[in-house]
Amino acid sequence: MELKLHRPICFFDLETTGTDISKDKIVEISILKVYPNGNKESRTWLVNPERPIPPETIAFHGVTDEKVANEPTFKELSSQIYAMMKDSDLGGYNSDRFDIPLLAEELLRAGVDFDMKNRVSVDVQTIFHKKEERTLSAAYKFYCGQILENAHSAEVDTNATYEILKSQLDHYDDLPNDIKTLSEYTTRKVTVDFAGFIVLDKDGNEVFGFGKNKGVKVETILEQEPGYYGWMQNADFPLYTKKVLTAIKLRKLNNKLA
């Protein structure tokens, strides 16, 4: 079943130096952009992370230091990557918890003001885990009836993710063919930032999701403990979390001045 789209959606996959969202870097990115009329375009870039790639990570995805030595850095590629994705919703496999947060960090480090305000995301892994509980390779075999060759290649994984989502729509009659509804279906919890340091409570209030202030409204802490904002800005939190915190602080200040 083909996707019913009202705007483009970019399926993408990252290979990285590791799994720390705030510190690790992209070494390969592949994007498959699907348009509402069914047209597609795809791009894959190797990326120089400007640091050694750990051996255990190379063993996982096969991207070596030598392979990326003469490739552009992410900052050099950031305008091309953002231009391809800026008008689109996003899709991926485990993308809500890893690929989107890490991509956001890389874009912000490169000076690109990325956010998710006007877009939604669909995490194909969540659909799979809610329905079948498997890995990407098993999902591809289950839904598409084929063996996934060269898994952990960004381009192979990206295209497999797109094909799996289409097959999932065929497989499950109750699965809505609508990106916004699929995004709601694949959302594990409502986070304001990507990493879950700021979340929404049952009443829709922004609250801290960690530490001594877990469950307390962000605006309350910013008012009662002004130094908490400075601590978070100077501590080792993701850039996107800091961006969200700043936006909440500015909104509260503007509301006071209004």
Backbone hydrogen bonds in HBPLUS format (Angstrom, degrees):
<---DONOR---> <-ACCEPTOR-->    atom                        ^
c    i                          cat <-CA-CA->   ^        H-A-AA   ^      H-
h    n   atom  resd res      DA  || num        DHA   H-A  angle D-A-AA Bond
n    s   type  num  typ     dist DA aas  dist angle  dist       angle   num
A0089-ASP N   A0008-PRO O   2.98 MM  81  6.41 159.2  2.02 148.8 147.2     1
A0009-ILE N   A0034-VAL O   3.00 MM  25  5.45 154.7  2.07 150.0 158.0     2
A0034-VAL N   A0009-ILE O   2.91 MM  25  5.45 172.5  1.92 158.2 159.0     3
A0010-CYS N   A0089-ASP O   2.81 MM  79  6.19 164.6  1.83 152.8 152.1     4
A0091-GLY N   A0010-CYS O   2.90 MM  81  5.92 153.4  1.97 138.1 133.8     5
A0011-PHE N   A0032-LEU O   2.89 MM  21  5.13 157.6  1.94 157.0 150.6     6
A0032-LEU N   A0011-PHE O   2.76 MM  21  5.13 167.2  1.77 159.8 163.8     7
A0012-PHE N   A0091-GLY O   3.01 MM  79  6.52 146.9  2.12 162.8 165.9     8
A0013-ASP N   A0030-SER O   3.08 MM  17  5.56 147.0  2.19 148.2 157.6     9
A0030-SER N   A0013-ASP O   3.15 MM  17  5.56 159.1  2.19 154.6 160.8    10
A0015-GLU N   A0028-GLU O   2.87 MM  13  4.98 157.9  1.92 147.2 148.2    11
A0027-VAL N   A0015-GLU O   2.76 MM  12  5.62 178.4  1.76 147.1 147.6    12
A0028-GLU N   A0015-GLU O   3.15 MM  13  4.98 146.0  2.27 142.5 135.7    13
A0017-THR N   A0025-LYS O   2.81 MM   8  5.48 143.9  1.94 153.6 164.3    14
A0023-LYS N   A0020-ASP O   3.14 MM   3  5.46 143.7  2.28 107.2 117.5    15
A0024-ASP N   A0020-ASP O   2.79 MM   4  5.31 165.5  1.81 154.5 159.2    16
A0047-VAL N   A0027-VAL O   2.76 MM  20  4.46 166.4  1.78 124.7 122.8    17
A0029-ILE N   A0045-TRP O   2.96 MM  16  5.44 157.7  2.01 154.5 161.8    18
A0045-TRP N   A0029-ILE O   2.86 MM  16  5.44 162.9  1.89 159.7 164.3    19
A0031-ILE N   A0043-ARG O   2.81 MM  12  5.40 164.4  1.83 163.9 169.4    20
A0043-ARG N   A0031-ILE O   2.96 MM  12  5.40 151.6  2.05 147.9 157.1    21
A0033-LYS N   A0041-GLU O   2.75 MM   8  5.27 165.3  1.77 175.2 173.1    22
A0041-GLU N   A0033-LYS O   2.98 MM   8  5.27 147.2  2.09 143.3 152.9    23
A0035-TYR N   A0039-ASN O   2.84 MM   4  5.28 170.9  1.85 163.9 164.8    24
A0038-GLY N   A0035-TYR O   2.86 MM   3  5.29 162.6  1.89 121.8 125.5    25
A0048-ASN N   A0072-PRO O   2.88 MM  24  5.65 171.0  1.89 137.2 140.3    26
A0057-THR N   A0054-PRO O   2.95 MM   3  5.30 131.4  2.19 107.3 120.7    27
A0058-ILE N   A0054-PRO O   2.99 MM   4  6.37 155.4  2.05 154.3 162.2    28
A0059-ALA N   A0055-PRO O   2.95 MM   4  6.18 154.1  2.01 148.3 155.0    29
A0060-PHE N   A0057-THR O   2.99 MM   3  5.04 134.0  2.21  96.5 109.8    30
A0061-HIS N   A0057-THR O   3.08 MM   4  6.50 162.2  2.12 161.4 162.5    31
A0062-GLY N   A0058-ILE O   2.64 MM   4  4.73 144.7  1.76 134.2 143.5    32
A0069-ALA N   A0065-ASP O   3.00 MM   4  5.84 113.9  2.45 142.1 158.3    33
A0071-GLU N   A0068-VAL O   3.05 MM   3  5.03 166.5  2.07 110.1 113.4    34
A0077-LEU N   A0073-THR O   3.15 MM   4  6.46 137.5  2.34 140.3 152.0    35
A0077-LEU N   A0074-PHE O   2.96 MM   3  4.96 126.4  2.26  95.9 110.9    36
A0078-SER N   A0074-PHE O   2.74 MM   4  5.66 123.8  2.05 150.3 166.3    37
A0080-GLN N   A0077-LEU O   3.02 MM   3  5.53 120.7  2.39 114.3 128.2    38
A0081-ILE N   A0077-LEU O   3.04 MM   4  6.24 165.8  2.06 159.7 164.3    39
A0082-TYR N   A0078-SER O   2.87 MM   4  5.94 168.4  1.88 152.1 155.8    40
A0083-ALA N   A0079-SER O   2.97 MM   4  5.94 152.7  2.05 137.7 145.7    41
A0084-MET N   A0080-GLN O   3.19 MM   4  6.39 145.5  2.31 141.8 149.6    42
A0085-MET N   A0081-ILE O   3.25 MM   4  6.49 139.3  2.43 141.2 151.9    43
A0085-MET N   A0082-TYR O   3.09 MM   3  5.10 126.9  2.39  95.7 109.6    44
A0086-LYS N   A0082-TYR O   2.80 MM   4  5.49 139.4  1.96 159.1 164.2    45
A0088-SER N   A0085-MET O   3.05 MM   3  5.35 163.8  2.08 125.6 125.9    46
A0090-LEU N   A0120-VAL O   3.01 MM  30  6.46 163.3  2.04 153.8 159.1    47
A0122-VAL N   A0090-LEU O   2.86 MM  32  6.40 147.2  1.97 149.4 160.1    48
A0092-GLY N   A0122-VAL O   3.19 MM  30  6.70 150.4  2.28 162.6 166.7    49
A0124-VAL N   A0092-GLY O   2.83 MM  32  6.00 151.2  1.92 172.3 171.8    50
A0098-PHE N   A0094-ASN O   3.16 MM   4  6.19 136.8  2.36 141.3 153.3    51
A0100-ILE N   A0095-SER O   2.86 MM   5  5.42 165.9  1.88 139.8 144.6    52
A0102-LEU N   A0098-PHE O   2.97 MM   4  6.05 165.6  1.99 159.5 164.0    53
A0103-LEU N   A0099-ASP O   2.88 MM   4  5.94 158.4  1.93 148.2 155.0    54
A0104-ALA N   A0100-ILE O   2.89 MM   4  6.03 159.9  1.93 153.2 158.7    55
A0105-GLU N   A0101-PRO O   3.08 MM   4  6.36 153.2  2.16 142.9 149.5    56
A0106-GLU N   A0102-LEU O   3.03 MM   4  6.34 162.2  2.07 151.3 155.3    57
A0107-LEU N   A0103-LEU O   2.91 MM   4  6.15 163.4  1.94 155.8 160.3    58
A0108-LEU N   A0104-ALA O   2.91 MM   4  6.07 162.1  1.94 150.7 155.8    59
A0109-ARG N   A0105-GLU O   2.89 MM   4  6.07 156.2  1.94 149.3 156.1    60
A0110-ALA N   A0106-GLU O   3.02 MM   4  6.21 137.5  2.21 138.1 149.5    61
A0110-ALA N   A0107-LEU O   3.09 MM   3  4.98 124.2  2.41  91.0 105.7    62
A0112-VAL N   A0107-LEU O   2.80 MM   5  5.06 161.1  1.84 153.9 147.2    63
A0111-GLY N   A0108-LEU O   3.05 MM   3  5.02 159.4  2.09 102.4 108.2    64
A0114-PHE N   A0112-VAL O   2.89 MM   2  5.72 130.1  2.15 110.7  95.4    65
A0119-ARG N   A0116-MET O   3.36 MM   3  5.30 169.8  2.37 111.1 110.2    66
A0126-THR N   A0123-ASP O   3.08 MM   3  5.57 130.3  2.34 107.6 119.0    67
A0128-PHE N   A0124-VAL O   3.08 MM   4  6.35 165.4  2.10 151.1 155.1    68
A0129-HIS N   A0125-GLN O   2.74 MM   4  5.97 162.9  1.77 155.3 160.1    69
A0130-LYS N   A0126-THR O   2.85 MM   4  5.95 152.3  1.93 145.8 153.2    70
A0131-LYS N   A0127-ILE O   3.01 MM   4  6.15 139.9  2.18 141.6 152.5    71
A0131-LYS N   A0128-PHE O   3.13 MM   3  5.11 124.7  2.45  92.5 107.0    72
A0132-GLU N   A0128-PHE O   2.49 MM   4  5.41 169.4  1.50 161.7 165.9    73
A0133-GLU N   A0128-PHE O   3.00 MM   5  6.02 149.4  2.10 125.2 130.6    74
A0139-ALA N   A0135-THR O   2.74 MM   4  5.92 149.7  1.83 146.8 156.7    75
A0140-TYR N   A0136-LEU O   2.86 MM   4  6.12 155.6  1.92 152.6 158.4    76
A0141-LYS N   A0137-SER O   3.06 MM   4  6.32 157.1  2.11 144.5 150.4    77
A0142-PHE N   A0138-ALA O   2.77 MM   4  5.91 159.6  1.81 149.3 155.7    78
A0143-TYR N   A0139-ALA O   2.83 MM   4  5.88 175.2  1.83 155.2 156.8    79
A0144-CYS N   A0140-TYR O   2.84 MM   4  5.26 145.8  1.96 130.6 142.0    80
A0145-GLY N   A0141-LYS O   2.96 MM   4  4.56 130.7  2.21 111.8 120.1    81
A0157-ASP N   A0153-SER O   2.89 MM   4  6.04 172.9  1.89 169.4 171.2    82
A0158-THR N   A0154-ALA O   2.91 MM   4  5.98 154.0  1.98 145.6 153.0    83
A0159-ASN N   A0155-GLU O   3.10 MM   4  6.29 171.3  2.11 153.0 154.2    84
A0160-ALA N   A0156-VAL O   2.97 MM   4  6.08 155.3  2.03 147.9 155.7    85
A0161-THR N   A0157-ASP O   2.95 MM   4  6.06 153.1  2.02 143.8 150.5    86
A0162-TYR N   A0158-THR O   3.21 MM   4  6.55 157.2  2.27 148.5 153.4    87
A0163-GLU N   A0159-ASN O   3.05 MM   4  6.30 163.1  2.08 149.0 153.5    88
A0164-ILE N   A0160-ALA O   2.83 MM   4  6.01 153.1  1.90 150.5 158.4    89
A0165-LEU N   A0161-THR O   3.06 MM   4  6.30 161.9  2.10 149.6 153.3    90
A0166-LYS N   A0162-TYR O   3.24 MM   4  6.53 161.4  2.27 148.9 153.2    91
A0167-SER N   A0163-GLU O   3.04 MM   4  6.28 155.5  2.10 144.9 151.9    92
A0168-GLN N   A0164-ILE O   2.74 MM   4  5.99 147.8  1.84 152.9 163.1    93
A0169-LEU N   A0165-LEU O   3.12 MM   4  6.41 149.3  2.22 145.9 152.5    94
A0170-ASP N   A0166-LYS O   3.29 MM   4  6.68 142.8  2.44 137.2 146.6    95
A0170-ASP N   A0167-SER O   3.11 MM   3  5.01 121.4  2.47  91.7 106.5    96
A0171-HIS N   A0167-SER O   2.85 MM   4  6.04 147.1  1.95 145.6 155.8    97
A0172-TYR N   A0168-GLN O   2.96 MM   4  6.03 159.0  2.01 155.4 157.2    98
A0175-LEU N   A0172-TYR O   3.21 MM   3  5.44 165.2  2.23 109.2 113.2    99
A0182-LEU N   A0178-ASP O   2.83 MM   4  6.01 158.9  1.87 158.2 165.5   100
A0183-SER N   A0179-ILE O   2.81 MM   4  5.96 148.6  1.91 145.7 154.4   101
A0184-GLU N   A0180-LYS O   3.10 MM   4  6.45 152.4  2.18 143.1 149.6   102
A0185-TYR N   A0181-THR O   2.91 MM   4  6.17 152.6  1.99 145.3 153.5   103
A0186-THR N   A0182-LEU O   2.90 MM   4  6.10 146.3  2.01 147.2 155.3   104
A0187-THR N   A0184-GLU O   3.41 MM   3  5.30 157.0  2.47  97.0 103.5   105
A0200-LEU N   A0190-VAL O   3.15 MM  10  5.85 160.3  2.19 154.4 152.0   106
A0192-VAL N   A0198-ILE O   2.78 MM   6  5.44 168.2  1.79 141.9 144.3   107
A0209-GLY N   A0197-PHE O   2.76 MM  12  4.73 166.8  1.77 127.8 127.2   108
A0199-VAL N   A0207-VAL O   2.86 MM   8  5.49 159.6  1.90 164.2 167.5   109
A0207-VAL N   A0199-VAL O   2.79 MM   8  5.49 168.1  1.80 161.0 165.2   110
A0201-ASP N   A0205-ASN O   2.92 MM   4  5.43 152.6  2.00 145.2 153.2   111
A0204-GLY N   A0201-ASP O   2.93 MM   3  5.25 165.3  1.95 116.1 119.9   112
A0218-VAL N   A0206-GLU O   2.91 MM  12  5.87 165.7  1.93 139.9 142.4   113
A0208-PHE N   A0216-VAL O   3.02 MM   8  5.84 154.5  2.09 154.2 154.7   114
A0215-GLY N   A0208-PHE O   2.71 MM   7  5.46 169.2  1.72 156.4 154.0   115
A0214-LYS N   A0211-GLY O   3.15 MM   3  5.41 159.6  2.20 117.3 116.6   116
A0216-VAL N   A0213-ASN O   2.92 MM   3  5.36 162.2  1.96 140.3 140.7   117
A0221-ILE N   A0217-LYS O   3.19 MM   4  6.58 160.1  2.23 152.6 156.7   118
A0222-LEU N   A0218-VAL O   2.93 MM   4  6.18 164.3  1.96 158.2 163.0   119
A0223-GLU N   A0219-GLU O   3.10 MM   4  6.22 139.5  2.27 137.4 147.0   120
A0224-GLN N   A0220-THR O   2.86 MM   4  6.05 162.7  1.88 152.8 158.0   121
A0225-GLU N   A0221-ILE O   2.67 MM   4  5.29 158.4  1.71 147.4 153.0   122
A0228-TYR N   A0225-GLU O   2.91 MM   3  5.58 160.9  1.95 124.0 130.1   123
A0231-TRP N   A0227-GLY O   2.96 MM   4  6.21 154.5  2.03 148.7 156.3   124
A0232-MET N   A0228-TYR O   3.04 MM   4  6.26 161.9  2.07 148.0 151.8   125
A0233-GLN N   A0229-TYR O   2.98 MM   4  6.22 156.1  2.03 150.5 157.7   126
A0234-ASN N   A0230-GLY O   3.06 MM   4  6.19 143.6  2.19 143.4 151.9   127
A0235-ALA N   A0231-TRP O   2.89 MM   4  5.91 124.2  2.20 142.0 156.9   128
A0241-THR N   A0238-PRO O   3.13 MM   3  5.29 122.0  2.48  99.5 113.2   129
A0242-LYS N   A0238-PRO O   3.17 MM   4  6.57 157.0  2.23 150.0 156.2   130
A0243-LYS N   A0239-LEU O   2.87 MM   4  6.14 150.1  1.96 146.6 155.5   131
A0244-VAL N   A0240-TYR O   2.95 MM   4  6.19 158.8  2.00 148.9 153.3   132
A0245-LEU N   A0241-THR O   2.95 MM   4  6.18 161.3  1.99 149.8 155.1   133
A0246-THR N   A0242-LYS O   2.96 MM   4  6.13 158.1  2.01 146.6 152.1   134
A0247-ALA N   A0243-LYS O   3.02 MM   4  6.28 153.6  2.09 144.9 152.2   135
A0248-ILE N   A0244-VAL O   3.02 MM   4  6.34 152.3  2.10 149.9 156.9   136
A0249-LYS N   A0245-LEU O   3.00 MM   4  6.27 158.0  2.05 147.6 153.8   137
A0250-LEU N   A0246-THR O   2.86 MM   4  6.11 163.3  1.89 154.8 158.9   138
A0251-ARG N   A0247-ALA O   2.94 MM   4  6.03 154.6  2.00 141.9 149.3   139
A0252-LYS N   A0248-ILE O   2.99 MM   4  6.20 158.0  2.04 147.4 152.9   140
A0253-LEU N   A0249-LYS O   3.00 MM   4  6.25 156.6  2.05 146.8 153.4   141
A0254-ASN N   A0250-LEU O   2.83 MM   4  6.04 160.3  1.87 151.3 156.5   142
A0255-ASN N   A0251-ARG O   2.91 MM   4  6.11 151.4  2.00 145.1 153.0   143
A0256-LYS N   A0252-LYS O   3.11 MM   4  6.36 144.9  2.24 141.6 150.3   144
A0257-LEU N   A0253-LEU O   3.10 MM   4  6.42 147.7  2.21 144.4 153.1   145
A0258-ALA N   A0254-ASN O   2.93 MM   4  6.04 131.2  2.17 141.9 154.7   146
